Amino acid sequence: MNKLTSRIDKERLLLGIAAPLLAIVAALLVTALVILATGKSPGAAFSDMVTYGFASDSQVYILNKATTYYLAGVAVAIGFRMNLFNIGVDGQYRLAAFVAAVLGGALTVPGWLAIPLIILAAMVTGALWAAIAGILKVTRGVSEVIATIMLNSIATAIIGYLLQPSQLGQLDKAGTLVSTKPLPESSWFFQIDTGPAGVLWGFIVVAVIVGIGYWFVLGRTRFGFDLRTVGQSETAAAASGVGVKKMIATSMIISGAVAGLIGMPTLLNDSHQFSNDFPAGIGFTGIAIALLGRNNPVGIALGALLWGFLERTTNHLEFQGYDKEILGVIQGVIVLCVVIAYEVVRRYGLKRQQQRVGAELAARAAAPTEMQEVA
């Protein structure tokens, strides 16, 4: 029995390693073919990406980008673990960042108090905006996909209306940029000066804390167990006494609260104001990263780093004469390869499990016959 268990564990480990390796190999092959189709050398492109991507300034850039992408991935993954598709992360983080920026520009309290208030305001705003979709789902059966898509549009409209010089915005001296009142320097988040490599955003510490909290709550608490149970089977969860509707609403609220943090690295470490050029679309990037990381905190971190690496290096390739659309192609190919590779490995593992069960049943059926023959 111990030998069988050991063999099963080894096979699971090998299958777990095989899936990402298969995805990487497939993505490299497809990407190489795409680059070849443009008349360029894939070997030279990959070499240039590795060289440029591992430069010290690129590493700082990648870490800063990965901080934001990681928070987006975790926000989406919380919904995924509940079998919910929170496609409204984009609207949640943008509205949260706007509200936080307005509050931060108006606060006159010391920085040690202002920074937590700004972060709390962002989380509460994101949670409340996501709660609308959660409540609609549990009370009226409205799909969270439809609700969050509409809420994205509403959030954009609200920000567009309020971010005007006649409302909560102000025009810069050049007359080209509309933004909220800048945060006072005392409200800026700490950062690490790495010298010539650039400045590392201190919000990476918060991202790490969020990742640890995500791992602990979902993997080591009763709440996390109930959440995963509802995601796998609502019927089974209800039969075991779990409040399914309550868990759905709660998970949407938590997902929205984490989404509220997505814009904070940019607001507190970089722009220090919300303007009409504030980064958009990060919520949809978080969907891809959550898929890449298989909703695992470590996997999401690797996916965020990979996304930052690709963004940094493929933008550099454009200056080397490569087509600028190559980034979108590579990102899409990687996501598709990961999804397909994990599905192929999952089906193979299921087939192997069925074969083992069949062999064990056949062995047990043959055992009495052998004993009768001996007698």
C-alpha positions in Angstrom: 0.0 0.0 0.0 2.8 2.4 0.9 4.5 1.6 -2.5 1.3 2.3 -4.3 0.8 5.6 -2.5 4.5 6.6 -3.1 4.0 5.8 -6.8 0.9 7.9 -7.0 2.5 10.9 -5.3 5.5 10.7 -7.7 3.2 10.5 -10.7 1.2 13.5 -9.5 4.5 15.5 -9.0 5.6 14.6 -12.5 2.3 15.6 -14.0 2.4 18.9 -12.1 5.8 19.6 -13.6 4.9 18.4 -17.0 2.0 20.8 -17.5 4.0 24.1 -17.2 7.0 22.6 -19.1 4.7 21.5 -22.0 3.1 25.0 -22.0 6.5 26.7 -22.2 7.8 24.5 -25.0 4.6 24.9 -27.0 4.6 28.7 -26.5 8.2 29.0 -27.6 7.6 27.0 -30.7 4.5 28.9 -31.7 6.1 32.2 -30.9 9.2 31.2 -33.0 6.9 30.4 -35.9 5.2 33.7 -35.6 8.5 35.6 -35.6 9.7 33.6 -38.6 6.5 34.6 -40.4 7.5 38.2 -40.0 10.9 37.5 -41.7 12.9 37.9 -38.5 15.1 35.4 -36.6 13.5 34.0 -33.5 16.9 33.0 -32.1 18.1 36.6 -32.2 14.8 37.8 -30.7 14.9 35.4 -27.8 18.5 36.2 -27.1 17.9 39.9 -27.1 14.8 39.5 -24.8 16.9 37.5 -22.3 19.8 39.9 -22.3 17.7 43.0 -22.0 15.2 41.4 -19.6 17.9 40.5 -17.0 19.5 43.9 -17.0 19.3 45.6 -13.6 17.0 48.4 -14.6 14.7 45.9 -16.4 14.5 43.8 -13.2 13.3 46.8 -11.2 10.8 47.7 -13.9 9.5 44.1 -14.0 9.2 43.9 -10.2 7.2 47.2 -10.1 4.9 46.0 -12.9 4.6 42.6 -11.3 3.4 44.2 -8.0 0.4 45.6 -9.8 -0.2 42.5 -11.9 0.0 40.2 -8.9 -2.7 42.1 -7.0 -4.9 41.9 -10.1 -4.3 38.2 -10.4 -5.2 37.5 -6.8 -8.4 39.6 -7.1 -9.5 37.5 -10.1 -8.4 34.2 -8.5 -10.6 34.7 -5.5 -13.6 34.7 -7.8 -12.2 31.8 -9.8 -11.9 29.7 -6.6 -15.6 30.2 -6.1 -16.4 29.5 -9.8 -17.2 33.2 -10.2 -15.9 35.2 -13.1 -15.3 38.7 -11.7 -14.7 40.5 -15.0 -15.4 43.8 -13.2 -12.0 44.0 -11.6 -11.0 46.7 -14.1 -13.8 49.0 -13.1 -13.4 48.3 -9.4 -9.7 49.2 -9.2 -10.1 52.4 -11.3 -13.0 53.7 -9.3 -11.2 52.8 -6.1 -8.1 54.5 -7.2 -10.1 57.6 -8.1 -11.9 57.8 -4.8 -8.6 57.2 -2.9 -6.8 59.9 -4.9 -9.6 62.4 -4.2 -9.5 61.6 -0.5 -5.6 61.6 -0.4 -5.5 65.0 -2.0 -8.0 66.5 0.5 -6.4 65.0 3.7 -4.3 67.3 5.9 -3.4 64.6 8.5 0.1 63.2 8.9 1.3 60.7 6.4 1.4 57.8 8.8 -2.4 58.2 9.2 -3.1 59.4 5.6 -1.6 56.4 3.9 -3.7 53.7 5.7 -6.8 55.8 5.2 -6.1 56.1 1.4 -5.6 52.3 1.2 -8.7 51.6 3.3 -10.8 53.9 1.1 -9.6 52.1 -2.0 -10.4 48.7 -0.5 -13.9 49.7 0.7 -14.7 51.3 -2.7 -13.7 48.2 -4.6 -15.6 46.0 -2.2 -18.8 48.0 -2.4 -18.6 48.2 -6.2 -18.1 44.4 -6.4 -20.9 43.8 -3.8 -23.4 45.2 -6.2 -22.8 42.3 -8.6 -22.7 39.8 -5.7 -26.1 41.0 -4.4 -27.6 40.9 -7.8 -26.5 37.3 -8.3 -27.7 35.9 -5.0 -31.0 37.9 -4.9 -32.0 38.1 -8.6 -29.9 35.4 -10.2 -28.1 38.0 -12.5 -24.9 36.6 -14.0 -21.8 38.2 -12.4 -20.3 38.4 -15.9 -23.1 40.6 -17.2 -23.4 42.6 -14.0 -19.6 43.4 -13.7 -19.3 44.3 -17.4 -22.1 46.8 -17.0 -20.5 48.1 -13.8 -17.2 48.6 -15.6 -19.0 51.0 -18.0 -20.8 52.7 -15.2 -17.5 53.2 -13.3 -15.9 54.7 -16.4 -18.8 57.1 -16.8 -18.7 58.2 -13.1 -14.9 58.8 -13.3 -15.3 60.7 -16.6 -18.0 62.9 -15.1 -16.2 63.7 -11.8 -12.8 64.0 -13.3 -13.4 67.5 -14.8 -12.1 70.9 -13.8 -15.7 71.9 -12.8 -16.0 68.9 -10.5 -13.2 67.1 -8.7 -10.5 67.4 -11.3 -8.0 70.2 -12.2 -6.2 71.1 -15.4 -2.4 71.2 -15.4 -0.5 74.2 -16.5 0.0 73.0 -20.0 -3.8 72.5 -20.3 -3.5 68.9 -21.6 -3.9 66.8 -18.5 -6.9 66.6 -16.1 -6.2 65.1 -12.7 -7.2 65.0 -9.1 -5.4 67.2 -6.6 -1.9 65.7 -6.1 -1.2 63.8 -2.9 1.1 65.7 -0.5 4.6 64.2 -0.3 3.9 63.0 3.2 1.3 60.7 1.8 3.6 59.0 -0.6 4.4 55.3 0.0 8.1 54.4 0.8 10.3 53.3 -2.1 13.7 51.7 -2.4 16.4 53.5 -4.4 18.5 50.9 -6.1 20.9 53.4 -7.7 21.3 53.4 -11.5 18.7 50.5 -11.8 15.9 52.9 -10.7 13.4 53.0 -7.8 11.7 49.9 -6.5 8.1 50.5 -5.3 7.6 49.8 -1.6 4.0 48.6 -2.3 5.6 45.3 -3.3 5.6 44.5 0.5 1.8 44.9 0.6 1.5 42.6 -2.4 3.5 39.9 -0.6 1.3 40.3 2.5 -1.8 39.9 0.3 -0.4 36.8 -1.3 0.4 35.3 2.2 -3.1 36.2 3.4 -4.7 34.6 0.2 -2.7 31.4 0.8 -3.6 31.2 4.5 -7.3 32.1 4.3 -8.1 29.8 1.3 -5.8 26.9 2.3 -5.8 26.9 6.1 -9.1 28.2 7.4 -12.7 26.9 7.5 -13.8 29.9 5.5 -11.4 29.0 2.7 -12.6 25.4 2.8 -16.2 26.5 2.5 -15.3 28.8 -0.3 -13.6 26.1 -2.3 -16.4 23.7 -1.6 -19.0 26.0 -3.0 -16.8 26.6 -6.0 -16.7 22.8 -6.7 -20.3 22.0 -6.0 -23.0 24.3 -4.6 -25.3 21.4 -4.0 -22.8 19.5 -1.9 -21.8 22.6 0.0 -25.5 23.4 0.8 -26.0 19.8 1.9 -23.1 20.2 4.3 -24.6 23.3 5.9 -22.7 26.0 4.0 -24.6 29.2 3.2 -24.0 29.2 -0.5 -25.5 32.7 -1.2 -23.6 34.2 1.7 -20.4 32.7 0.4 -21.0 34.0 -3.1 -21.6 37.6 -1.9 -18.7 37.4 0.5 -16.2 36.2 -2.1 -17.3 39.0 -4.5 -16.8 41.5 -1.8 -13.3 40.2 -0.9 -12.4 40.1 -4.6 -13.4 43.7 -4.9 -11.5 44.7 -1.8 -8.3 43.2 -3.2 -9.1 44.8 -6.6 -9.2 48.2 -4.8 -5.5 47.7 -4.1 -4.5 47.3 -7.8 -4.2 51.0 -8.4 -2.4 51.8 -5.2 1.2 51.1 -6.4 0.8 53.6 -9.2 -1.0 56.1 -7.0 1.2 56.0 -3.9 4.5 55.2 -5.5 4.4 56.7 -9.0 1.8 59.2 -10.2 0.6 60.5 -6.8 -2.7 61.6 -8.5 -5.4 60.1 -10.7 -5.4 61.6 -14.2 -7.0 60.7 -17.5 -4.0 58.7 -18.4 -4.1 56.5 -15.3 -3.3 52.8 -16.3 -6.4 51.0 -17.6 -7.0 47.3 -18.6 -5.0 45.8 -15.7 -8.1 43.9 -14.5 -8.2 42.0 -17.8 -4.5 41.3 -17.5 -5.3 39.9 -14.0 -7.6 37.3 -15.7 -4.7 36.0 -17.8 -2.3 36.0 -14.9 -4.8 34.1 -12.7 -5.2 31.5 -15.5 -1.4 31.2 -15.8 -0.9 30.8 -12.1 -3.8 28.3 -11.8 -5.1 30.4 -8.9 -2.1 29.5 -6.8 -0.4 32.4 -5.0 3.1 31.3 -6.1 1.9 30.5 -9.6 0.2 33.9 -9.8 3.5 35.6 -8.7 5.4 33.7 -11.5 2.7 34.7 -14.0 3.0 38.4 -12.9 6.7 38.3 -13.3 6.5 36.7 -16.7 3.9 39.3 -17.8 6.2 42.1 -16.7 9.2 40.5 -18.4 7.3 40.1 -21.7 6.1 43.7 -21.5 9.6 45.0 -20.9 11.4 42.9 -23.5 8.9 43.0 -26.3 8.6 46.8 -26.1 12.4 46.8 -26.5 12.1 44.5 -29.5 10.0 47.1 -31.3 13.0 49.4 -31.3 15.0 46.6 -32.8 12.8 46.5 -35.9 10.3 43.8 -34.8 6.5 44.3 -35.1 5.0 46.0 -32.1 2.0 43.5 -32.2 4.4 40.7 -31.2 3.7 41.3 -27.5 0.0 40.6 -27.9 0.7 37.5 -29.9 3.2 36.1 -27.4 0.8 36.8 -24.4 -2.1 35.2 -26.2 -0.1 32.2 -27.2 1.2 31.7 -23.7 -2.3 31.8 -22.1 -3.7 29.4 -24.7 -0.8 27.0 -24.4 -1.1 27.0 -20.6 -4.8 26.3 -20.7 -4.4 23.5 -23.3 -1.4 22.0 -21.6 -3.1 21.7 -18.2 -6.2 20.2 -19.7 -4.1 17.6 -21.6 -2.2 16.7 -18.5 -5.4 16.6 -16.4 -7.1 14.2 -18.9 -4.0 12.0 -19.0 -3.8 11.9 -15.2 -7.5 11.0 -15.0 -7.0 8.2 -17.6 -4.0 6.9 -15.5 -6.1 7.0 -12.4 -8.9 5.0 -14.1 -6.4 2.4 -15.3 -5.0 2.0 -11.8 -8.5 1.5 -10.3 -9.3 -1.0 -13.0 -6.1 -3.0 -12.4 -6.7 -3.0 -8.7 -10.3 -4.2 -9.1 -9.1 -6.9 -11.5 -6.4 -8.0 -9.0 -8.9 -8.3 -6.2 -11.4 -10.3 -8.4 -8.6 -12.7 -9.3 -7.4 -13.2 -5.7 -10.3 -15.6 -4.5 -10.0 -17.7 -7.7 -6.3 -18.2 -7.0 -7.0 -19.2 -3.4 -9.6 -21.7 -4.6 -7.2 -23.3 -7.0 -4.6 -23.7 -4.2 -7.2 -25.3 -1.9 
